Structure formats: C-alpha cells, structure tokens
Amino acid sequence: MCGIVGFNWNDKTLLKEMMRTLAHRGPDESGIYLDDDISLGHQRLKIIDLKTGRQPIHNEDGTIQITSNGEIYNYLDLKKDLEKKGHRFYTNTDTEVIVHAYEEYDRDCVNKFNGMFAFAIWDSNKKQLFLARDRLGIKPLYYYFKADKFIFASELKAILECDEVERNVDLNALNEYFIYKYVPSNRTMIKGIYKLLPGHTLVFRNNAINVSRYWDLKENISNKSEDYYVKKLRELLRESVKMRLMSDVPLGVYLSGGIDSSCIVALMSEMWDNIKTFSVGFGSEGESEVGYARYVSEYFGTDHYEVNVDEEDLKILPEMVWHLDEPVADAATLPTYVISRFAKKEVTVVLAGEGGDELFAGYDNYKIMMLGHNFSKTIPNFLKSKISGTGRYVGDYSNAKRVFNLMCAKDEYERYLGVISVFNKNERRKLGFNKENSSDNYFPNDMKLLNKLLYFGINTWLPNDFLMKADKMTMAYAIEERVPLLDHNIAEFSFTLPPNLKLRGMTGKYIFKKAMIGILPKRIIYRRKHGYNAPMDHWFKHSLKDVLMQLLDESSHNLYDKRYATNLLEEFQKSGKNYNMNFYNAQKLWSILIFEMWYKMFIEGEKVKKL
C-alpha cells in the first residue's frame, strides 16, 4: 500500500512537495523517476518483498516505468506465465508483474489482475501515460487536466500542491453531497479535479485523455439449486481470504461482531494461527457491538483488542477531515480513524468486512424499497396525487413525510432518493439548491429491482463512502486494509443469484447466512444488524453544538443558506427523544459540520488544528 503522484513535465521540486503530502501513506521508502516528459513519485509502505520493492519499477530496458498503489493477489501465477513468455524480473514484487503484463497485453492487462490497485505506467516509446483503478474502487486515484497540464495522485491534497490548480467548490458536487453525504460521480468537491472511476482506465497521450471502462457488473441470473449456491459461495470466500493473507508484515482483522467481519475471522482461523482482532465501540453514549466482537474473538481464540470512541475524540475531527481529502459525512469515519491509530501498534495489514451488505442485500434500505415498490403498485394514480398533496402539510423531519414520499414517488429512482437522501428536495431548496440530481444512470434498465438497488450502491456509496473512508483512515496511520468480500469473482457471483436468495421476505443476506451455517455460531449469523451508529445526536446537544455554531458564524462563503443550517441546529436543541428523527437531523448537521471543516482547510488553506 502506497501513495503515488505524477505529472507530464519535469519538476523535481513540485514532485517532492506532492510526495511529502502523501508520506503518511508510505513512510518506509520513497522513489522518483524524471525525464523531460514525465515526473513520477512513490511513497512506499513495505508489505511484500521488503528488500527490492522500491518504486518506480521498470521493465528490462527502462522504457516502461510504474508507480503503483495496492496489491495484485494472483501475481505469482501471472509471473510464471510471463516468465515463460520471456520476461525477466529483477524484484519479487507484485508491482513488477504489472509492468510486464502491460508489455505483454497492453491496456488489457487490467483484466488479468485479481486485486486492489491504482497505478500509473509511463511508456516512453509511445509517450503515453496509462492509469488504471481496480474494479470496485478499493484504491483511490485522482487526476487534473487543464490546458497542457495533467496531474494524478492517490489523494486530492497532493494535486493542490501545484499552484496552477485553483481551489473552487464544484456546486454540482456540493448538491450531490447534500443528497448522499458524499459525491457519487467522477467529480470531486474541487472543480477541475476528478476521480478515475472504479473499473476504468485512462490514457493521456498527445495532450488528450481517453477514459474507458474495462469492467462492469452484469445481471446473469442462473437457475441452480440452493445447495449449489451455498457451496460455491463458501468456495469463493475461502479462496478470497486465502489470497489476502499474503504478507511479509504482521496482519490482523477489524472485527465488528457482525456476520461479515466474523466470517473473515472464521475462515482465516482455518488457515492462520495467532489472529489479532480489533474492535471499536462508543462506550455509554451510543450503540456498541463490542460484546458480539468479544464473543467471536473468544469463540475462535483470537488475540483481541478493544478501543472506545468518546466525546474527547471529537477534538481530532479536523485531522480526520484532512486525511479524508473529500468531505464524506459518514460519522463511522471517526471510529475507523481511532481504531487504525490503535491497531498500528500491532499490525501493518488488516482484513475487514466491507462489501457484504452491498453484494447480498444486507441493509434495511433494500427491504423498505421492496415494500414501498410493492405497496405503491396497489395505489391508483389519482389517489397518489391526493396523498402527495396531503404530504405538503406534514413536517419535513417526520417519519410520516418519508412515508408520503415513498408512496408517491414517480419512479424507482425518486423513491430510492426518498429513502437514502440526507436532505430531501424541499430541504435542498431551502439550502439554495434547485438543480435536480442525475445519478439515475446507476439504475440500469435491464436488471431486476433488487439488483438495480445493489448496483446503485456498488457504484456510488461503496467506493465514495465506505471504501473512501476505509482507505483514507487506515492509510492515515500507514495500515493497508484488504476486503475479501469484494473480490470481483464474488461480486460477479452475486449477480448470478436469483434475487430471493439475497433478500427473502424481510431476511437480508439470505444465501450468505445459509453459507455461514457450520462456520459461524448461530448467535452471530442471525443477530440483528446494528452498524457503527455513532451518537451524533448526543454530540450535537453537547460539545459539537458550539463547534458548529462557531464554524457557521465564521464561514465566509455563500455556497448555501447558512441561516437554514443555523435554524436547523437551534431546532435540534429543542428536539425530544425520538431516536429516528434525532438521527436523521444529526446526520444533516454532521454533513454541514464536515463540509465547513473541509472548506477551511482545502479552500481557505487553514492549517489543521485540534478542536
């Protein structure tokens, strides 16, 4: 795991400055490559081949140079094939395999890799820069292109080291942020800086870029027995965990006590001794799963560590936001940051359970949507319009309002926005945003409804929220996180399943739970899902109230109506004990808080300081 940077001219000073901003990602070693047409930089976290893996790495004659972040788990098999074809290797790293695979297969090399990666290859013969990002977006990759300047980096902040890059907020991205709590498209919050999307490559040549998609999920439902799917899923999970145990440094598991992370511990225990597990909770202020995690640890005999997040940890929010790079209003980012700080004392690599809910329908949102879809079909259109009219008299923050929106939505996409939006359409108008969102292209027409919902999540909140926070928060402390459930073979398998094997009635992850019988204790398989429900409502009625109020008072921009935000904060102080309503409104306040902190650092250039 590393940090990569580069641009299409020779400037050692700028390159070093960009690398300095990413030193936390790779504190063990650094390297550069310069010629008249390119500058490549690399910050290395040593995981595999600790002695000879320094990057940039090159081919036999030095005409191809690479700077890479991530892991190629099938690199040994690929290396054998490439050696048979005459390629000669001078290191034992997986990165050198990418170089020779590019030589052999050109841009199609990405289809050979099983792993998580973001890399840039400079081909001096073609005068071409080739960038690629892994299929599901586990590793981040940003780029900037204006006039004759092309810049790329693992983190957005490195690109901002170039003085020619202007620091202006993209208003379309801000609108999306207030809907989703992240930016779901290839945009970032800074105008002109883009994300290379998951499963995409980019070629920069002759002062032009060409972005293309090399992988996508397709619905290909098969008709096999339930027993077949159970056996196949177990096989894929075991193989995926096994591949992700390759390491020359200590590794462990982030264990929440849920079925996904517990599955990883269970399968890992079949292949590995002395497993270290790490769990995080919220003490008395919020819901905690550490009891379940402790039970799983005892069941499989792991070396277990626990850490709590409390109100005192809120003082590190600014440094958390700095590491995030983009505003992501997911309060679970903080516990991930805290646990990574703790885990670094013991390990350099962790396995984690991201992806199971997205692939196998684990969230309540899916159940709500399916119920809403089925119920909506029973309501005549004339009645829907009357219900919609009545909904105008219901408060924006009430559960009743959400029910009205769910029943009366004009299509599936609008209905889903009503379920997942942080600020609904009316609330965004009050903030000053009148433009509609256009992410419905993530709702493919040729899929069944449940798979549309899964596809949407896999392409939006998975890479831009969950995987974003996982990468940035672990790499803040030079930890590499691996996600076995997001092996692309498992993702493709998920889309061969009949939908009722993922969501059966009100039982999510049906086939996954069946596959875990005999592997995990039933207490874990069939327990109620919690997730990291940070006590935002408590925080905003205590220490964060004054913090947010001060940020709003000091804010100098006019990007949204801050009077509405201030009123929302004041009304929140008067709210009762309705957990759902407090949670929804605390989420809105958290979104504003994170954006204001981000704006001070990334637009105004304020240095990071603790609260």
C-alpha positions, -999 to +999 in steps of 0.1 A: +000+000+000+014+033-010+010+068-023+015+077-059+019+110-077+029+123-111+025+148-139+035+154-175+065+176-171+099+176-153+098+193-119+116+176-091+107+203-065+069+200-071+072+162-072+088+162-038+062+185-024+034+163-036+051+132-022+055+150+012+017+154+015+014+116+010+042+105+033+017+090+058+006+065+031+041+052+026+066+062+053+090+033+047+106+044+014+103+069-014+114+070-051+112+092-081+116+089-119+121+120-141+126+127-177+117+157-200+081+144-204+072+129-170+077+131-133+067+100-112+068+098-074+062+070-049+058+067-012+061+031-001+046+011+027+065-022+027+042-052+026+057-077+001+094-080-009+108-057+018+143-055+003+139-050-035+105-035-040+114+002-042+093+021-068+091+034-095+098-001-110+107-006-147+110-032-174+142-047-188+153-016-208+138+011-186+113+023-213+083+015-191+081+029-156+053+023-130+042+039-097+016+017-081-006+015-050-023-017-039-018-054-042-021-080-071-031-112-052-026-135-082+008-121-091+028-153-086+007-172-112+009-143-136+047-140-131+051-177-140+032-172-173+051-140-181+085-157-175+075-185-199+069-157-225+104-144-220+100-116-195+128-111-170+123-099-134+147-081-111+124-080-080+099-103-062+071-077-061+037-078-075+042-044-090+068-056-115+042-081-127+020-052-137+049-038-158+054-070-178+017-077-181+014-043-197+042-051-221+025-084-230-011-074-230-011-036-234-042-020-218-060-053-215-035-062-187-060-050-161-083-079-169-056-103-157-054-089-122-071-100-091-065-073-066-070-038-054-049-012-073-044+022-086-014+027-108+002+048-135+025+035-162+047+058-183+055+042-217+084+063-231+082+046-265+046+057-270+050+089-250+019+077-232+007+077-196-017+048-187-037+050-154-059+022-140-081+017-110-094-016-096-128-029-105-147-019-073-128+012-064-109-001-033-079+022-040-084+059-049-070+078-079-075+115-087-065+135-117-065+171-130-062+181-167-063+217-179-045+233-209-013+213-211-011+202-175-020+166-165-016+156-128-025+125-109-023+114-073-036+089-047-050+118-027-066+151-038-044+172-015-013+163-034-027+178-066-034+210-047+004+214-042+005+226-078-001+264-077-019+264-110-047+243-096-075+266-085-094+259-053-130+264-062-160+244-050-179+225-077-216+234-070-229+203-087-207+182-064-219+201-033-256+195-044-248+158-047-230+158-013-261+172+005-282+144-011-259+114-004-233+127+021-206+120-005-200+129-041-211+098-062-199+108-097-164+113-111-165+148-098-148+159-066-157+188-044-130+209-061-138+220-096-115+205-122-102+176-101-117+143-109-118+107-096-109+079-120-140+057-115-138+021-104-132-004-132-119+024-155-086+032-173-073+065-185-048+071-213-030+105-216-013+110-249-008+139-273-022+163-247-056+145-247-072+120-223-093+090-231-112+073-202-128+039-208-145+012-187-130-022-186-153-040-161-189-038-151-214-059-132-240-076-155-271-094-143-267-130-154-292-150-132-287-187-133-311-214-122-293-238-099-301-254-065-297-235-033-272-261-022-250-253-052-250-216-044-241-222-008-211-245-018-200-220-045-201-191-021-181-209+005-155-218-021-152-183-033-150-168+002-123-193+013-102-186-018-106-149-014-095-149+023-066-172+015-053-149-013-054-119+010-032-134+037+000-129+016+022-106+036+057-101+048+045-080+078+020-086+106-017-087+098-050-087+117-088-082+113-111-054+121-139-073+139-172-056+144-191-087+156-213-086+125-216-116+101-192-101+075-161-095+097-169-126+117-169-147+085-134-134+078-122-143+112-137-178+109-122-186+075-089-170+085-088-193+116-088-223+093-055-211+077-037-188+102-026-190+138-025-162+164-050-139+147-051-104+161-086-088+161-095-051+167-129-037+177-143-002+184-173+010+204-189+041+217-190+035+254-222+046+271-231+073+245-242+051+217-249+016+204-220-007+207-212-041+191-181-049+211-199-076+231-206-095+199-170-089+187-157-102+221-178-133+217-165-141+182-129-135+195-134-160+223-151-185+200-121-185+176-094-178+202-081-146+187-057-121+204-083-094+208-080-056+213-108-031+220-109+007+219-137+031+227-146+064+209-159+091+233-166+128+232-129+135+239-120+121+205-140+147+187-111+171+191-093+151+163-121+157+138-101+183+118-072+160+112-097+133+103-112+156+077-077+165+064-070+128+058-104+122+042-094+146+014-131+150+003-160+158+026-176+124+034-204+129+060-203+094+075-199+095+112-184+060+112-153+076+097-142+087+132-142+052+148-123+039+118-097+066+123-094+059+160-091+021+157-065+025+129-044+047+153-046+019+179-041-011+155-009+004+140+009-006+173+003-042+164-001-047+127+005-032+092-022-051+073-059-056+083-087-076+067-121-060+070-157-069+061-168-041+037-190-052+008-212-080+022-242-058+026-239-043-009-234-076-026-260-096-007-287-071+003-280-066+040-293-031+045-328-021+057-330+003+028-335-026+004-363-040+025-380-006+026-377-001-011-391-035-020-420-030+004-426+005-009-425-007-045-450-035-039-473-013-019-471+016-044-484-007-071-517-012-052-524+026-051-542+041-081-525+071-096-554+095-088-550+086-051-513+090-052-517+127-063-542+133-034-518+116-009-489+137-023-509+169-018-517+159+018-480+154+024-474+191+020-489+196+054-466+171+071-433+183+087-401+178+067-384+159+096-412+134+103-414+097+095-449+105+080-432+127+055-409+099+044-438+075+040-457+100+018-426+105-004-421+067-006-457+060-017-460+089-042-426+089-060-429+090-098-403+062-103-380+038-085-350+062-085-370+091-070-384+066-044-349+055-035-337+090-031-366+095-007-352+066+014-315+075+013-312+113+010-297+133+038-315+164+027-347+159+007-357+180-023-376+206-003-348+209+022-322+214-005-343+242-019-341+258+015-304+254+014-304+271-020-301+242-044-328+240-071-310+217-095-321+181-097-296+152-093-288+130-123-273+098-108-302+077-121-278+063-147-267+040-119-302+024-122-298+001-152-330-007-171-321-043-178-320-055-141-345-067-116-353-040-090-332-055-061-302-058-084-307-022-095-305-012-059-274-032-053-258-019-085-265+017-074-248+011-040-218-008-055-212+021-079-219+050-055-217+048-018-194+017-017-164+034-035-172+070-024-182+065+012-172+031+027-141+024+007-131+060+007-131+062+045-116+028+048-086+037+026-080+072+039-085+064+076-062+033+076-036+049+054-035+079+077-016+055+100+001+035+073-021+005+075-032-015+045-068-027+046-079-056+025-115-065+018-120-102+009-158-099+003-151-075-026-131-100-047-146-093-081-154-130-085-177-128-055-193-096-069-199-113-102-213-144-085-237-122-066-253-111-098-259-147-109-281-153-079-319-152-080-329-120-060-349-141-035-316-158-024-303-124-014-334-108+001-361-133+011-391-116+026-376-095+054-344-116+057-314-099+040-283-118+030-302-150+030-277-171+010-248-156+028-263-166+062-270-201+049-234-204+038-222-195+073-241-223+090-215-246+105-188-219+101-202-193+125-222-197+156-260-190+150-259-162+176-238-142+151-255-154+119-290-144+129-283-114+152-299-081+144-277-058+123-265-026+140-236-010+122-215+019+136-242+041+149-222+070+162-240+090+189-242+122+167-274+133+185-257+133+218-227+151+204-247+179+188-266+186+220-233+188+238-197+196+226-204+198+188-232+224+193-208+253+199-183+239+174-208+240+145-222+273+156-188+289+156-180+274+121-212+289+107-205+323+123-170+324+109-179+310+075-172+335+047-187+317+017-222+319+002-224+284-012-256+276+007-281+294+030-264+292+064-294+307+081-312+275+074-283+255+088-283+277+119-320+273+124-317+235+120-291+234+148-312+256+170-343+235+165-323+203+171-315+216+207-353+216+213-360+181+200-373+153+221-361+117+224-374+104+191-343+084+181-350+082+144-358+119+139-328+129+160-306+106+140-318+119+106-313+155+117-280+149+134-269+134+100-278+167+084-258+187+110-229+163+106-229+169+068-227+207+074-200+203+101-177+182+079-181+204+049-173+236+069-142+220+084-131+208+049-137+242+034-115+259+059-086+235+051-089+227+014-103+260+000-091+286+025-058+268+032-061+268+070-037+245+088-050+215+107-056+222+144-075+202+171-108+214+184 
